[in-house]
């Protein structure tokens, strides 16, 4: 698409004058002399996007600031999934301007998408970049600094990110998909991220090969709605992409999948995850509620029984599999009965880790207009109860792994060895291990707090 006068791609917002009468950031400045600080709020996808932007800035000759105080340009990748996230986003924007009144403050992400008219009027914001055009943010800044007023881009398809070895890492993240069309009644993300857009398979392969060449050992595939990968490309889906990667990309690495909806985990994908050693035995499957009435009101497309059947089947076929989930409390109309149904389902399931969060009213969603809103006091009580249940489930799972043999990717030095992550998403302390970013075959002999204790096993 053709972007005219920069305002569609990156809105030139308000003015750069503050109460302290700061002078505007100097347009015409040379990019290589500018120091950039990036700040991320929100989901894993936002974090992946920020990391890709970091690499893009380096490629274009910018310097990454050693500290927040040392930056000339601030890029704030915002979140709007809750009202708390919005408040944090506004606070970081103000902090950036206070830290360096003469800096260029660039705001992108979901809050920039949701409140672009409001943010465009703030004196603390210089540029606004939409979610759809976030990939072109560095180019936009370049053109802004060169005082150009036009930029051309095609945001209908995700482009490959750059990956180099500027700092040691073991785990890299690749965004292979953006957008969502599920329209859960509580969620504003479809409005903020737009329709499904998938990265071309050859671009995914290119990124993975670049990451492996940069010595990454674990590749995490992420997306706003990962299971809808390929929906916009004839003949493609996530399972076919995984088979292509495993067939075309040699090397010592493993792939971990981001969050998948229960309706998108079919038999072919299950067989692949269970039988392919390069795929992590870990699936994150959002539950949200264990009440059929609440699930229907949420516009989720499964029943509590179907969810329980799926995770139970996964456990029976691979008892060591990491099965983690998201659960929401306090959705409108959730009474004591509905909450107890959720509690009981989790109690009866093989889920071994939970992310519990409270319903937050999002303007523009159907749930915001629903009756029988739940009080914050009740939400807090229910949240705490599920958090405690999740801790017990996690402790039980870790105990069940004593005696098991796992493959661990070491990440950092720990007392008497190295600390790493197993394929089923457990932290492991490996005694006697000396090398970071290396796979170890280990035997679990104990648990210390939330970590497994292991020794190297015979190959």
C-alpha positions as CSV (number, residue, x, y, z in Angstrom):
1,X,0.0,0.0,0.0
2,X,1.0,3.6,-0.5
3,X,1.4,5.6,2.6
4,X,1.0,9.4,2.2
5,X,2.5,12.0,4.4
6,X,3.8,9.5,7.0
7,X,0.6,9.9,9.0
8,X,-0.9,6.5,8.1
9,X,2.2,4.6,8.9
10,X,3.5,6.7,11.7
11,X,1.4,9.6,13.0
12,X,3.4,12.7,13.7
13,X,1.7,13.4,17.0
14,X,1.0,16.7,18.7
15,X,4.1,18.6,19.2
16,X,7.3,17.9,21.2
17,X,7.0,20.8,23.6
18,X,6.6,19.9,27.2
19,X,6.0,22.0,30.3
20,X,9.8,22.4,30.5
21,X,9.7,23.8,26.9
22,X,11.8,21.1,25.5
23,X,13.2,21.6,22.0
24,X,12.1,19.1,19.3
25,X,14.2,16.2,18.4
26,X,16.5,17.3,15.6
27,X,15.2,16.1,12.2
28,X,18.0,15.6,9.8
29,X,20.1,13.9,12.4
30,X,22.3,11.0,11.2
31,X,20.9,7.6,12.3
32,X,24.2,6.1,13.3
33,X,24.8,8.7,15.9
34,X,21.5,8.0,17.7
35,X,21.1,5.8,20.8
36,X,17.9,3.8,21.0
37,X,16.2,2.4,24.1
38,X,13.3,0.0,23.6
39,X,10.6,-0.9,26.2
40,X,8.0,-3.6,25.9
41,X,4.7,-4.2,27.7
42,X,2.4,-7.1,27.3
43,X,2.5,-10.5,25.5
44,X,5.2,-12.7,24.1
45,X,4.4,-11.5,20.6
46,X,5.2,-7.9,21.7
47,X,8.5,-9.1,23.1
48,X,9.3,-10.9,19.9
49,X,8.5,-7.8,17.8
50,X,10.7,-5.6,20.0
51,X,13.6,-8.0,19.7
52,X,13.2,-7.9,15.9
53,X,13.1,-4.1,16.0
54,X,16.3,-4.2,18.1
55,X,18.1,-6.1,15.4
56,X,16.6,-3.8,12.7
57,X,18.0,-0.7,14.5
58,X,21.4,-2.3,14.7
59,X,21.3,-3.2,11.0
60,X,20.5,0.4,10.1
61,X,23.5,1.7,12.1
62,X,21.8,2.8,15.4
63,X,23.3,2.1,18.8
64,X,21.3,0.3,21.4
65,X,21.6,2.5,24.6
66,X,23.3,0.9,27.6
67,X,20.7,2.4,29.9
68,X,17.3,4.1,29.8
69,X,18.9,7.4,30.7
70,X,21.3,7.3,27.8
71,X,18.9,7.2,24.9
72,X,18.2,9.7,22.2
73,X,15.2,7.7,20.8
74,X,12.7,5.8,22.9
75,X,10.5,3.1,21.3
76,X,7.7,2.0,23.5
77,X,5.8,-1.2,22.4
78,X,2.5,-0.8,24.3
79,X,-0.2,-3.2,25.5
80,X,-4.0,-2.6,25.8
81,X,-5.3,-6.0,26.9
82,X,-6.3,-4.6,30.3
83,X,-6.8,-1.2,31.8
84,X,-3.8,-1.7,33.9
85,X,-1.7,-2.3,30.8
86,X,-3.0,1.0,29.4
87,X,-2.0,2.9,32.6
88,X,1.5,1.4,32.5
89,X,1.9,2.4,28.8
90,X,1.0,6.0,29.6
91,X,3.4,6.0,32.5
92,X,6.3,4.8,30.4
93,X,5.6,7.4,27.7
94,X,5.7,10.1,30.4
95,X,8.8,8.7,31.9
96,X,10.6,8.7,28.5
97,X,9.9,12.3,28.0
98,X,10.9,13.3,31.5
99,X,14.2,11.3,31.2
100,X,15.3,13.1,28.1
101,X,13.0,16.1,27.1
102,X,14.9,16.4,23.8
103,X,14.4,12.8,22.7
104,X,12.3,11.3,20.0
105,X,9.5,9.3,21.6
106,X,7.9,6.6,19.3
107,X,4.9,4.7,20.5
108,X,3.6,1.5,18.8
109,X,1.7,-1.6,19.9
110,X,-1.9,-2.2,20.9
111,X,-2.4,0.9,23.0
112,X,-1.2,3.0,20.1
113,X,-3.7,1.3,17.9
114,X,-6.6,1.6,20.4
115,X,-6.0,5.2,21.5
116,X,-4.3,6.7,18.5
117,X,-6.4,9.9,18.5
118,X,-5.8,10.5,22.2
119,X,-2.1,9.7,22.0
120,X,-1.7,11.9,18.9
121,X,-2.6,14.9,21.0
122,X,-0.1,14.2,23.8
123,X,2.9,16.5,23.8
124,X,5.0,13.5,25.1
125,X,4.5,11.5,21.8
126,X,6.3,12.3,18.6
127,X,5.5,9.4,16.4
128,X,2.7,6.7,16.5
129,X,3.1,3.5,14.5
130,X,0.3,1.1,13.9
131,X,0.5,-2.6,14.7
132,X,0.2,-3.5,11.0
133,X,3.1,-1.3,10.2
134,X,5.3,-2.0,13.2
135,X,7.8,-4.0,11.1
136,X,8.5,-0.7,9.2
137,X,9.1,1.4,12.3
138,X,12.9,1.8,11.8
139,X,12.4,2.8,8.2
140,X,9.8,5.3,9.3
141,X,12.2,6.8,11.8
142,X,14.9,7.0,9.1
143,X,12.6,8.9,6.8
144,X,11.5,11.1,9.7
145,X,15.2,12.0,10.4
146,X,15.8,12.7,6.7
147,X,12.7,14.9,6.8
148,X,10.9,12.8,4.2
149,X,7.2,12.7,4.1
150,X,6.4,9.5,2.2
151,X,7.0,5.9,2.7
152,X,5.9,2.8,0.8
153,X,5.3,-0.6,2.4
154,X,3.3,-3.8,2.1
155,X,1.9,-4.8,5.5
156,X,-0.4,-7.5,4.1
157,X,2.3,-10.2,4.6
158,X,4.7,-10.5,7.5
159,X,8.3,-10.1,6.4
160,X,11.4,-12.0,7.8
161,X,13.2,-10.5,10.8
162,X,16.9,-10.2,11.1
163,X,18.9,-12.3,13.7
164,X,22.5,-11.8,14.5
165,X,24.6,-12.8,17.5
166,X,25.1,-9.5,19.3
167,X,24.6,-11.1,22.7
168,X,24.6,-14.7,23.9
169,X,21.2,-16.4,23.9
170,X,19.9,-19.9,24.0
171,X,16.3,-19.3,23.1
172,X,15.0,-17.3,20.1
173,X,11.5,-16.3,19.3
174,X,9.9,-16.0,15.8
175,X,6.6,-14.4,15.1
176,X,5.1,-16.5,12.3
177,X,1.5,-15.1,12.4
178,X,-0.4,-11.9,13.4
179,X,-4.0,-11.0,13.7
180,X,-7.1,-12.8,15.1
181,X,-10.6,-13.4,13.9
182,X,-12.1,-15.3,16.8
183,X,-13.8,-12.4,18.5
184,X,-14.0,-13.7,22.0
185,X,-16.5,-11.5,23.8
186,X,-14.0,-10.2,26.3
187,X,-11.1,-9.5,24.0
188,X,-10.1,-6.4,22.1
189,X,-7.2,-8.0,20.2
190,X,-9.0,-8.5,16.8
191,X,-9.6,-4.8,16.7
192,X,-6.0,-4.0,17.5
193,X,-4.2,-6.6,15.5
194,X,-6.5,-7.0,12.5
195,X,-7.2,-10.1,10.4
196,X,-4.9,-13.1,10.2
197,X,-1.6,-12.6,8.4
198,X,0.9,-15.4,8.1
199,X,4.6,-15.3,7.4
200,X,5.6,-17.1,4.2
201,X,7.0,-20.5,4.8
202,X,10.3,-19.7,3.0
203,X,10.7,-16.6,5.3
204,X,10.1,-18.8,8.4
205,X,12.8,-21.2,7.2
206,X,15.1,-18.2,6.5
207,X,14.7,-16.9,10.1
208,X,15.2,-20.3,11.7
209,X,18.3,-20.9,9.7
210,X,19.6,-17.5,10.7
211,X,18.9,-18.2,14.4
212,X,20.7,-21.5,14.3
213,X,23.6,-19.9,12.5
214,X,23.7,-17.4,15.4
215,X,23.9,-20.3,17.8
216,X,20.4,-20.3,19.1
217,X,19.4,-23.9,20.2
218,X,15.7,-23.4,21.0
219,X,13.3,-21.7,18.6
220,X,9.9,-20.6,19.9
221,X,7.2,-20.1,17.3
222,X,4.7,-17.4,18.3
223,X,1.7,-15.6,17.0
224,X,-1.4,-13.7,18.1
225,X,-3.4,-16.8,17.1
226,X,-0.7,-19.3,16.3
227,X,-3.1,-22.1,15.4
228,X,-4.5,-20.0,12.5
229,X,-1.1,-20.0,10.8
230,X,-1.8,-20.5,7.0
231,X,-5.4,-19.5,7.2
232,X,-4.7,-16.8,4.6
233,X,-2.5,-19.1,2.4
234,X,-4.0,-21.9,0.4
235,X,-2.9,-25.3,1.5
236,X,-0.9,-24.3,4.6
237,X,-1.4,-24.8,8.3
238,X,0.8,-25.1,11.3
239,X,1.4,-28.8,11.1
240,X,2.5,-28.6,7.5
241,X,4.9,-25.8,8.4
242,X,6.4,-27.8,11.2
243,X,7.0,-30.8,8.9
244,X,8.7,-28.4,6.4
245,X,11.0,-27.0,9.1
246,X,11.9,-30.4,10.4
247,X,12.6,-31.7,6.9
248,X,14.5,-28.7,5.6
249,X,16.5,-27.4,8.6
250,X,19.3,-29.6,9.9
251,X,21.2,-29.1,13.1
252,X,21.0,-29.5,16.9
253,X,18.0,-27.5,17.9
254,X,14.4,-27.8,19.2
255,X,11.2,-26.1,18.5
256,X,8.7,-24.9,21.2
257,X,5.2,-23.9,20.2
258,X,3.4,-20.8,21.7
259,X,-0.2,-20.8,22.8
260,X,-2.7,-23.0,20.9
261,X,-6.5,-23.1,21.1
262,X,-7.9,-26.5,22.1
263,X,-9.9,-26.6,18.8
264,X,-6.7,-26.3,16.8
265,X,-4.9,-29.3,18.2
266,X,-5.7,-32.2,15.9
267,X,-4.5,-35.7,15.7
268,X,-1.8,-35.0,13.1
269,X,-0.2,-32.3,15.3
270,X,-0.5,-34.4,18.4
271,X,1.4,-37.3,16.7
272,X,4.1,-34.9,15.6
273,X,4.6,-33.4,19.0
274,X,4.7,-36.7,20.7
275,X,7.0,-38.5,18.2
276,X,9.4,-35.9,16.9
277,X,12.3,-35.4,19.3
278,X,13.0,-31.9,18.0
279,X,9.5,-30.7,19.1
280,X,9.2,-29.8,22.8
281,X,6.8,-31.9,24.8
282,X,5.0,-28.8,26.0
283,X,1.6,-27.4,24.9
284,X,0.1,-24.2,26.3
285,X,-3.7,-24.6,25.8
286,X,-5.9,-21.7,27.2
287,X,-9.0,-22.9,29.2
288,X,-10.4,-19.6,30.3
289,X,-13.3,-21.2,32.1
290,X,-14.5,-24.7,33.2
291,X,-18.2,-23.7,32.9
292,X,-20.0,-24.4,29.7
293,X,-22.3,-21.5,30.2
294,X,-19.5,-19.1,30.7
295,X,-17.5,-20.5,27.7
296,X,-20.5,-19.9,25.5
297,X,-20.9,-16.4,26.8
298,X,-17.2,-15.8,26.1
299,X,-17.7,-17.0,22.5
300,X,-15.2,-19.8,23.0
301,X,-15.7,-22.7,20.6
302,X,-15.5,-25.7,22.8
303,X,-17.0,-27.2,26.0
304,X,-15.4,-27.9,29.3
305,X,-15.8,-31.6,28.6
306,X,-14.0,-31.4,25.2
307,X,-11.2,-29.5,26.9
308,X,-10.8,-32.1,29.6
309,X,-10.9,-34.9,27.1
310,X,-8.1,-33.3,25.1
311,X,-5.7,-32.6,27.9
312,X,-6.4,-36.1,29.5
313,X,-5.7,-37.8,26.1
314,X,-2.4,-35.8,25.8
315,X,-1.4,-36.9,29.3
316,X,-2.2,-40.5,28.8
317,X,-0.2,-40.6,25.6
318,X,2.8,-38.7,27.0
319,X,2.7,-38.5,30.9
320,X,5.8,-36.2,31.0
321,X,4.2,-33.6,28.7
322,X,4.1,-30.0,30.0
323,X,0.4,-28.9,29.9
324,X,0.0,-25.3,30.8
325,X,-3.0,-23.0,30.6
326,X,-4.6,-19.6,31.0
327,X,-7.7,-19.2,33.2
328,X,-9.9,-16.1,33.7
329,X,-11.8,-15.4,36.8
330,X,-14.6,-12.9,37.3
331,X,-16.2,-12.9,33.8
332,X,-19.6,-11.3,33.8
333,X,-22.2,-13.8,35.2
334,X,-19.6,-16.1,36.8
335,X,-21.3,-17.1,40.1
336,X,-20.0,-19.4,42.7
337,X,-21.3,-22.4,40.8
338,X,-19.5,-21.5,37.6
339,X,-16.3,-20.8,39.5
340,X,-16.5,-24.2,41.3
341,X,-16.9,-25.9,37.9
342,X,-13.7,-24.2,36.7
343,X,-11.9,-25.2,40.0
344,X,-13.1,-28.8,39.7
345,X,-12.1,-29.2,36.1
346,X,-8.5,-28.0,36.8
347,X,-8.4,-30.2,39.9
348,X,-9.4,-33.2,37.8
349,X,-7.2,-32.4,34.9
350,X,-3.5,-33.1,34.2
351,X,-2.7,-29.4,33.8
352,X,0.6,-28.7,35.5
353,X,0.9,-24.9,35.4
354,X,-1.6,-22.1,35.3
355,X,-1.6,-18.4,34.4
356,X,-4.6,-16.9,36.3
357,X,-5.9,-13.5,35.4
358,X,-8.9,-11.4,36.3
359,X,-11.5,-10.2,33.8
360,X,-10.9,-6.6,32.8
361,X,-13.6,-4.5,31.1
362,X,-12.4,-3.6,27.6
363,X,-14.5,-0.8,25.9
364,X,-15.9,-1.9,22.6
365,X,-16.2,-5.6,23.5
366,X,-19.5,-7.4,24.1
367,X,-18.5,-8.4,27.6
368,X,-18.2,-4.8,28.6
369,X,-21.9,-4.4,28.1
370,X,-23.0,-7.6,29.9
371,X,-24.9,-7.6,33.1
372,X,-23.9,-9.3,36.4
373,X,-20.4,-7.8,36.5
374,X,-18.3,-9.5,39.3
375,X,-16.8,-7.3,42.0
376,X,-13.1,-6.7,42.2
377,X,-13.1,-8.3,45.7
378,X,-14.6,-11.5,44.5
379,X,-12.2,-11.6,41.5
380,X,-9.3,-11.2,43.8
381,X,-10.5,-14.0,46.1
382,X,-11.1,-16.4,43.2
383,X,-7.8,-15.5,41.5
384,X,-5.9,-16.3,44.7
385,X,-7.7,-19.7,45.1
386,X,-6.8,-20.7,41.5
387,X,-3.2,-19.5,41.9
388,X,-2.9,-21.8,45.0
389,X,-4.4,-24.7,43.1
390,X,-2.0,-24.0,40.2
391,X,1.0,-24.1,42.7
392,X,-0.1,-27.5,44.0
393,X,-0.6,-28.8,40.5
394,X,2.9,-27.6,39.6
395,X,4.5,-29.1,42.7
396,X,2.8,-32.5,42.0
397,X,4.0,-32.5,38.4
398,X,7.6,-31.8,39.4
399,X,7.5,-34.6,42.0
400,X,6.1,-37.0,39.3
401,X,9.3,-36.4,37.2
402,X,11.7,-37.8,39.8
403,X,13.4,-40.7,38.2
404,X,12.6,-39.5,34.7
405,X,15.1,-38.8,32.0
406,X,14.8,-35.5,30.2
407,X,16.7,-33.4,27.7
408,X,17.8,-30.0,29.1
409,X,19.1,-27.0,27.3
410,X,21.5,-25.2,29.7
411,X,21.2,-21.4,30.0
412,X,23.3,-20.1,32.9
413,X,25.6,-21.0,35.7
414,X,24.1,-22.3,38.9
415,X,25.6,-23.6,42.2
416,X,27.4,-26.9,41.4
417,X,26.5,-26.9,37.7
418,X,24.2,-25.2,35.2
419,X,20.6,-24.1,35.1
420,X,18.4,-24.9,32.1
421,X,15.0,-25.7,30.7
422,X,13.6,-29.1,29.8
423,X,11.6,-29.9,26.8
424,X,8.5,-30.1,29.0
425,X,9.0,-26.6,30.4
426,X,10.6,-27.3,33.8
427,X,13.6,-25.5,35.2
428,X,16.4,-28.0,35.9
429,X,19.6,-27.7,37.9
430,X,22.1,-30.0,36.2
431,X,25.0,-31.0,38.6
432,X,28.4,-31.2,37.0
433,X,27.3,-29.4,33.8
434,X,29.8,-26.8,32.7
435,X,28.7,-25.4,29.3
436,X,25.8,-23.0,28.6
437,X,23.7,-23.4,25.5
438,X,24.2,-27.1,25.3
439,X,21.8,-30.0,25.4
440,X,22.3,-32.5,28.3
441,X,20.6,-35.8,28.7
442,X,19.8,-35.9,32.4
443,X,18.2,-38.0,35.1
444,X,15.9,-36.2,37.7
445,X,16.6,-37.2,41.3
446,X,14.8,-34.5,43.3
447,X,13.0,-31.1,43.6
448,X,14.2,-27.9,45.2
449,X,11.5,-25.3,45.5
450,X,10.3,-24.9,41.8
451,X,13.3,-26.5,40.2
452,X,14.2,-30.1,39.3
453,X,17.6,-31.5,40.4
454,X,19.4,-33.6,37.9
455,X,22.6,-35.4,37.1
456,X,23.9,-36.3,33.7
457,X,22.6,-39.6,32.5
458,X,24.3,-42.1,30.2
459,X,23.5,-41.4,26.6
